[in-house]
Amino acid sequence: MKKLTLLIAIALLIVSCKNEKTTSEKQKHNHNDLTKKVEEPKKKPLSPHTYAMAMVGDAHVHIDYSSPGVRGRIIFGGLLAYDEVWQSGAHKATWLETNKDVSIDGKILKAGKYGIFTIPSKEEWTVIFNTNWDQHGKDEYDEKDDVLRFNVKPELSDEITEHLTYEVKKTGDTQGTISLSWEKVTIHFPFQIKE
């Protein structure tokens, strides 16, 4: 009888140890899976969504865009052909919103939301504000929806601006500038808030 009790006790101990080992291995396995998930870096978007804005007087000027990178490519006259409409960003069209009328190049841009398009060329760029701000790229761009067009001279630099960057800067009580920089090119133009 004692032998039987001893055998049962040993058998229970062996089964208990096996269960403990299995549970420990499962925990270790789960822990490893968790570590792998934590260690995997998130992939950064190639053209992150961003914005530029400023308060000029009591006007809020906001530009919303996706910012592509140069990534060793020739951008103007390469990736982007000269003398063709560009949505001035990646993915969806870049847009500007202002809660006040602004004067640009002697013309009035009414308060509202507008797609910003450009036509880059070597000597001169055309800057376009278009009522169709909510479109993918330039898929639905139509010149008849343009509300303002003007030309600016591009400035060239030896330094590369890796990611497309817009800036809205206050330069006076009711004045500011808007600039776009990418690769070795910068364009900028002044604006004035209309009271």
Secondary structure, DSSP 8 states (H G I E B T S, - for coil): -HHHHHHHHHHHHHHHHHHHHHHHHHHHHHHHHHHHHHHS-----SS-EEEEEEEETTEEEEEEEE--B-TT--TBTTTB-TTS-B-SSSSB--EEEESS-EEETTEEE-SEEEEEEEE--SS-EEEEEES--SSBTTTT--GGGEEEEEEE--EEEEEEEEEEEEEEEE-SSSEEEEEEEEEEEEEEEEEEE--
